[in-house]
Amino acid sequence: PPAIHSAPPITSAPLITSAAPASLGAPVPVETPVSPPQATRRGKSTTMQQTWARLREEQKYKSELLEVERIKAENDRRRIEREEKRDLYNFEVETKRLKLEEDKNLLLKQIIEQNSKF
């Protein structure tokens, strides 16, 4: 007789809930662990392995999407930080330029006033 293996305990594994409409007389929703249970029959084994492989691929894809979004957010944060520093630097440079212009005009005014006294 074939050995019957018990399914792994559903403890810390993430769960996927699947359900069919109750109006169709479907069973109550069942929580399925994301790690594949041990196969009981060879025919079902291949289908189950394919199903679990597909689920793992979907989870991997979603994880990669999240990582891409995290990287984009980090790049945006750095870009904004650089733009703010550049804007602050440009503001400081323009402020100094205007101050120098003002000082130059003040000196010219003083020179003109002194020359007009003579």
Secondary structure, DSSP 8 states (H G I E B T S, - for coil): ----------SSS-EEEE---GGGT----EEEESS----SSHHHHHHHHHHHHHHHHHHHHHHHHHHHHHHHHHHHHHHHHHHHHHHHHHHHHHHHHHHHHHHHHHHHHHHHHHHHH-
